[in-house]
Amino acid sequence: MKHLVIGGVRSGKSDFAEKQLAQCLVSTKQQHAFYIATSLAIGEETKSRIARHQLHRDNKLVTCELDYQQQTLNHFLDSHDGPDQLILIECLSTWVGWYLSQDKSLKQCVIEYEQVKNQLIQRLSVLQATVFIVTGEVGCGLIGESKLMRVYADKLGELNQEVARLADNVTVVTAGIAQQIKG
Protein backbone atom coordinates (compact mmCIF):
# COMPACT_ATOMS: atom_id res chain seq x y z
CA MET A 1 0.00 0.00 0.00
CA LYS A 2 1.32 3.40 -0.99
CA HIS A 3 -0.09 6.49 0.71
CA LEU A 4 0.93 9.96 -0.48
CA VAL A 5 0.49 12.72 2.12
CA ILE A 6 0.76 16.18 0.61
CA GLY A 7 0.48 19.65 2.10
CA GLY A 8 2.08 23.04 2.44
CA VAL A 9 4.73 24.15 4.91
CA ARG A 10 3.61 23.53 8.52
CA SER A 11 0.31 22.08 7.30
CA GLY A 12 0.48 19.08 9.63
CA LYS A 13 1.34 16.58 6.88
CA SER A 14 4.26 15.01 8.76
CA ASP A 15 2.24 14.63 11.95
CA PHE A 16 -0.61 13.04 10.01
CA ALA A 17 1.72 10.57 8.23
CA GLU A 18 3.42 9.62 11.50
CA LYS A 19 0.05 8.97 13.16
CA GLN A 20 -1.04 6.80 10.23
CA LEU A 21 2.21 4.85 10.45
CA ALA A 22 1.73 4.41 14.22
CA GLN A 23 -1.74 3.00 13.59
CA CYS A 24 -0.24 0.53 11.10
CA LEU A 25 2.33 -0.52 13.69
CA VAL A 26 -0.46 -1.33 16.13
CA SER A 27 -2.78 -3.04 13.64
CA THR A 28 -0.03 -5.18 12.07
CA LYS A 29 1.72 -5.87 15.38
CA GLN A 30 5.06 -5.03 13.77
CA GLN A 31 7.94 -4.35 16.15
CA HIS A 32 9.29 -1.39 14.18
CA ALA A 33 8.94 0.78 11.10
CA PHE A 34 11.52 2.65 9.06
CA TYR A 35 11.56 6.44 9.00
CA ILE A 36 13.56 7.67 6.00
CA ALA A 37 14.73 11.23 6.66
CA THR A 38 15.76 13.01 3.47
CA SER A 39 16.91 16.24 5.11
CA LEU A 40 20.59 16.74 5.83
CA ALA A 41 21.50 18.59 9.03
CA ILE A 42 23.14 21.57 7.36
CA GLY A 43 22.86 24.88 9.20
CA GLU A 44 21.37 25.71 12.57
CA GLU A 45 17.79 26.19 11.35
CA THR A 46 17.72 22.77 9.68
CA LYS A 47 19.33 21.13 12.71
CA SER A 48 16.71 22.71 14.97
CA ARG A 49 13.88 21.60 12.70
CA ILE A 50 15.21 18.03 12.58
CA ALA A 51 15.55 17.97 16.38
CA ARG A 52 11.89 19.07 16.77
CA HIS A 53 10.75 16.27 14.46
CA GLN A 54 12.89 13.70 16.32
CA LEU A 55 11.34 14.62 19.68
CA HIS A 56 7.89 13.58 18.48
CA ARG A 57 8.86 10.29 16.83
CA ASP A 58 7.60 6.97 18.14
CA ASN A 59 10.41 4.91 19.67
CA LYS A 60 9.48 2.06 17.32
CA LEU A 61 10.66 4.12 14.36
CA VAL A 62 14.09 3.14 13.07
CA THR A 63 15.46 6.33 11.54
CA CYS A 64 17.54 6.15 8.38
CA GLU A 65 19.10 9.46 7.42
CA LEU A 66 20.08 9.58 3.78
CA ASP A 67 23.55 10.82 2.93
CA TYR A 68 22.86 10.81 -0.84
CA GLN A 69 26.17 9.06 -1.47
CA GLN A 70 26.22 5.58 0.07
CA GLN A 71 22.66 5.61 1.40
CA THR A 72 20.21 6.85 -1.24
CA LEU A 73 16.44 6.58 -1.21
CA ASN A 74 16.45 3.98 -3.98
CA HIS A 75 19.16 1.96 -2.22
CA PHE A 76 17.17 1.99 1.01
CA LEU A 77 13.95 0.89 -0.68
CA ASP A 78 15.80 -1.88 -2.52
CA SER A 79 17.29 -3.26 0.68
CA HIS A 80 14.22 -2.90 2.97
CA ASP A 81 11.31 -3.96 0.78
CA GLY A 82 8.93 -6.72 1.72
CA PRO A 83 5.21 -7.21 2.36
CA ASP A 84 5.69 -6.91 6.13
CA GLN A 85 7.77 -3.72 6.04
CA LEU A 86 6.42 -0.33 7.12
CA ILE A 87 8.19 2.76 5.78
CA LEU A 88 7.68 6.52 6.04
CA ILE A 89 9.55 8.79 3.61
CA GLU A 90 9.95 12.34 4.96
CA CYS A 91 9.93 14.09 2.50
CA LEU A 92 10.10 14.26 -1.30
CA SER A 93 10.35 18.07 -1.25
CA THR A 94 13.74 17.95 0.43
CA TRP A 95 14.82 15.02 -1.73
CA VAL A 96 14.14 16.95 -4.96
CA GLY A 97 15.79 20.07 -3.53
CA TRP A 98 18.98 18.17 -2.73
CA TYR A 99 19.39 16.92 -6.28
CA LEU A 100 18.67 20.30 -7.86
CA SER A 101 21.03 22.30 -5.63
CA GLN A 102 24.30 20.49 -6.26
CA ASP A 103 27.45 22.39 -7.13
CA LYS A 104 26.93 21.80 -10.86
CA SER A 105 25.11 23.54 -13.66
CA LEU A 106 21.34 23.51 -13.23
CA LYS A 107 21.10 21.62 -16.52
CA GLN A 108 23.38 18.86 -15.20
CA CYS A 109 21.48 18.77 -11.89
CA VAL A 110 18.20 18.29 -13.76
CA ILE A 111 19.66 15.50 -15.92
CA GLU A 112 20.93 13.63 -12.86
CA TYR A 113 17.70 14.26 -10.93
CA GLU A 114 15.57 12.89 -13.80
CA GLN A 115 17.59 9.66 -13.83
CA VAL A 116 17.23 9.16 -10.08
CA LYS A 117 13.55 10.18 -10.16
CA ASN A 118 12.79 7.64 -12.89
CA GLN A 119 14.51 4.96 -10.82
CA LEU A 120 12.43 5.98 -7.79
CA ILE A 121 9.15 5.82 -9.73
CA GLN A 122 10.11 2.40 -11.08
CA ARG A 123 11.01 1.21 -7.57
CA LEU A 124 7.79 2.55 -6.06
CA SER A 125 5.72 0.88 -8.78
CA VAL A 126 6.83 -2.58 -7.59
CA LEU A 127 7.29 -1.86 -3.89
CA GLN A 128 5.68 -4.47 -1.65
CA ALA A 129 6.10 -2.55 1.62
CA THR A 130 3.47 -0.28 3.12
CA VAL A 131 4.87 3.18 2.56
CA PHE A 132 3.73 6.65 3.59
CA ILE A 133 5.29 9.32 1.40
CA VAL A 134 5.26 12.92 2.64
CA THR A 135 5.69 15.76 0.17
CA GLY A 136 5.12 19.47 -0.15
CA GLU A 137 2.40 20.97 -2.31
CA VAL A 138 3.87 23.61 -4.59
CA GLY A 139 0.78 24.29 -6.70
CA CYS A 140 -0.81 26.67 -4.20
CA GLY A 141 2.18 28.69 -3.07
CA LEU A 142 4.41 31.44 -4.30
CA ILE A 143 7.14 30.55 -6.76
CA GLY A 144 10.46 32.34 -6.40
CA GLU A 145 11.84 34.54 -9.12
CA SER A 146 15.01 32.53 -9.66
CA LYS A 147 15.25 29.93 -12.38
CA LEU A 148 16.23 27.33 -9.76
CA MET A 149 13.04 27.96 -7.77
CA ARG A 150 10.87 27.68 -10.90
CA VAL A 151 12.59 24.46 -11.96
CA TYR A 152 12.24 23.11 -8.40
CA ALA A 153 8.50 23.86 -8.33
CA ASP A 154 8.04 22.24 -11.75
CA LYS A 155 10.02 19.11 -10.89
CA LEU A 156 8.38 18.63 -7.49
CA GLY A 157 4.93 19.19 -8.97
CA GLU A 158 5.62 16.62 -11.69
CA LEU A 159 6.98 14.11 -9.17
CA ASN A 160 3.97 14.61 -6.90
CA GLN A 161 1.67 13.82 -9.83
CA GLU A 162 3.60 10.67 -10.74
CA VAL A 163 3.61 9.41 -7.15
CA ALA A 164 -0.10 10.24 -6.77
CA ARG A 165 -0.86 8.10 -9.82
CA LEU A 166 0.98 5.16 -8.23
CA ALA A 167 -0.48 5.68 -4.77
CA ASP A 168 -3.42 3.72 -3.44
CA ASN A 169 -4.33 6.66 -1.18
CA VAL A 170 -3.65 10.38 -1.40
CA THR A 171 -4.37 12.71 1.51
CA VAL A 172 -4.09 16.50 1.43
CA VAL A 173 -3.40 18.15 4.78
CA THR A 174 -4.30 21.82 5.22
CA ALA A 175 -4.13 23.64 8.57
CA GLY A 176 -3.94 20.28 10.34
CA ILE A 177 -7.06 18.93 8.64
CA ALA A 178 -6.63 15.84 6.48
CA GLN A 179 -8.79 15.25 3.42
CA GLN A 180 -8.48 11.98 1.54
CA ILE A 181 -8.73 12.68 -2.19
CA LYS A 182 -7.86 9.21 -3.50
CA GLY A 183 -8.47 5.73 -2.15
DRENGUFI-314728 format. One record per residue (C-alpha): residue in three letters; x, y, z. Coordinates in steps of 0.2 Angstrom, whole numbers, plus 5000, padded with zeros to 4 digits. Layout:
<pts>
ALAXYZ ...
</pts>
This chain:
<pts>
MET500050005000 LYS500750174995 HIS500050325004 LEU500550504998 VAL500250645011 ILE500450815003 GLY500250985010 GLY501051155012 VAL502451215025 ARG501851185043 SER500251105037 GLY500250955048 LYS500750835034 SER502150755044 ASP501150735060 PHE499750655050 ALA500950535041 GLU501750485058 LYS500050455066 GLN499550345051 LEU501150245052 ALA500950225071 GLN499150155068 CYS499950035055 LEU501249975068 VAL499849935081 SER498649855068 THR500049745060 LYS500949715077 GLN502549755069 GLN504049785081 HIS504649935071 ALA504550045055 PHE505850135045 TYR505850325045 ILE506850385030 ALA507450565033 THR507950655017 SER508550815026 LEU510350845029 ALA510750935045 ILE511651085037 GLY511451245046 GLU510751295063 GLU508951315057 THR508951145048 LYS509751065064 SER508451145075 ARG506951085064 ILE507650905063 ALA507850905082 ARG505950955084 HIS505450815072 GLN506450695082 LEU505750735098 HIS503950685092 ARG504450515084 ASP503850355091 ASN505250255098 LYS504750105087 LEU505350215072 VAL507050165065 THR507750325058 CYS508850315042 GLU509650475037 LEU510050485019 ASP511850545015 TYR511450544996 GLN513150454993 GLN513150285000 GLN511350285007 THR510150344994 LEU508250334994 ASN508250204980 HIS509650104989 PHE508650105005 LEU507050044997 ASP507949914987 SER508649845003 HIS507149855015 ASP505749805004 GLY504549665009 PRO502649645012 ASP502849655031 GLN503949815030 LEU503249985036 ILE504150145029 LEU503850335030 ILE504850445018 GLU505050625025 CYS505050705012 LEU505150714994 SER505250904994 THR506950905002 TRP507450754991 VAL507150854975 GLY507951004982 TRP509550914986 TYR509750854969 LEU509351024961 SER510551124972 GLN512151024969 ASP513751124964 LYS513551094946 SER512651184932 LEU510751184934 LYS510551084917 GLN511750944924 CYS510750944941 VAL509150914931 ILE509850784920 GLU510550684936 TYR508950714945 GLU507850644931 GLN508850484931 VAL508650464950 LYS506850514949 ASN506450384936 GLN507350254946 LEU506250304961 ILE504650294951 GLN505150124945 ARG505550064962 LEU503950134970 SER502950044956 VAL503449874962 LEU503649914981 GLN502849784992 ALA503049875008 THR501749995016 VAL502450165013 PHE501950335018 ILE502650475007 VAL502650655013 THR502850795001 GLY502650974999 GLU501251054988 VAL501951184977 GLY500451214967 CYS499651334979 GLY501151434985 LEU502251574979 ILE503651534966 GLY505251624968 GLU505951734954 SER507551634952 LYS507651504938 LEU508151374951 MET506551404961 ARG505451384946 VAL506351224940 TYR506151164958 ALA504251194958 ASP504051114941 LYS505050964946 LEU504250934963 GLY502550964955 GLU502850834942 LEU503550714954 ASN502050734965 GLN500850694951 GLU501850534946 VAL501850474964 ALA499950514966 ARG499650414951 LEU500550264959 ALA499850284976 ASP498350194983 ASN497850334994 VAL498250524993 THR497850645008 VAL498050825007 VAL498350915024 THR497951095026 ALA497951185043 GLY498051015052 ILE496550955043 ALA496750795032 GLN495650765017 GLN495850605008 ILE495650634989 LYS496150464983 GLY495850294989 
</pts>
